[in-house]
Amino acid sequence: MEYNYEYFKKSADYILSKIDYKLDVAMILGSSLGTLADEIENPVVIDYEEIPNFLISTVESHAGKLILGQLHGKNVVCMSGRFHYYEGYDFEQLVIPIRVFKLLGVETVILTNAAGAVNTSYRPGDIMIIKDQIKLMGASPVRGPNLKEFGPRFFDVSNMYDRDLRDIAKKCAERIGLDIKEGIYYFCPGPQFETPAEIRAIRILGGDAVGMSTVTEAITAAHCGMRVLGLSLITNMAAGVLDQPVTAEEVGETGRKSSDTFKRLLKEILREI
Ligand code: HPA
C-alpha cells in the first residue's frame, strides 16, 4: 500500500463534506476516556468504517467513531477510539489519523491515554502532562518516502509536546485545584503489560509513565508542524511496583472513575487554547 498525499486527502475530503465550519482542535481519546465525546454539541458522528482509507478500531474499550462538533467554544474533531501497534497495524499506518487531521485544517492536537505509573510518587487517578516521550522500540511512523506536502525529511522533535500548551494545562489544573504531574511517557508495544524487570529498566531510562499508544501520533504531528498536548491518566501502578498483577479491569475502572476530573480539565484547556 502506498500512502501518498491523495490517500490521506480522500479521507479528509469525505469528513469535510459533512461539516461547514473550520476545525480548531483535534482530540484522540484513549481507553475509557471516550465518554468525553458525549458532551460535544451538534455532533456529527462518523463510523471509522464509513471513512475511505481510514483504519478500524479493534479494541472493545475503544468506540471507533469520529465525532465533530462544538465543545467549550471550540470546533473539535474527536476520535473516540484510537489505533494501536498491538492491534496489528504497522507504525506506518498509525500516521493516518494525524495526517487526516492536518488536511482537515487542524493545527492543535490533544492526545490522551491511560498509562501505568513507573514513577512511584504517582497514584492511580493522577493526570500527567506529557513533557517528552521515549520510543526506543521499532521504526519511525514516517519512515519511507517523505511526503513533503506534510513536512521535511528531517525534523526537530525537541519541543514535540508544545511548551505553551503544557503551561496552559498546568494553569488550568491549578485553577480547578488539581495536583497535576508532568513527566516522560515511555512507549511499550503491548499487548502484554510490562514485566517488573522492564519497568525497573524504564525507570532507570527516565520514564515516569508507560503506555501502548500516543508516541507515533506525536511524531507524525511534529512532522507536519502541529502543536501537541499529551495527557496521561494514570490508571495503575506499573508492574512490580505493587505485589499484585496489572489488569485491564483496573485500567478500565480507574479510567471510568477519573473521567469527570479529566473532563473538567479538558474543558478549561479548550477554553484557553
Ligand atoms: N502498561 C502499559 N500500558 C498501560 C498500562 C501499563 O501499566 N496501564 C494503562 N495502559
Boltz pocket constraint, residues with backbone or C-beta under 6 A from the ligand:
constraints:
  - pocket:
      binder: B
      contacts: [[A, 114], [A, 115], [A, 116], [A, 117], [A, 188], [A, 192], [A, 193], [A, 194], [A, 210], [A, 211], [A, 212], [A, 233], [A, 235], [A, 236], [A, 237], [A, 238], [A, 239], [A, 246], [A, 251]]
      max_distance: 6.0
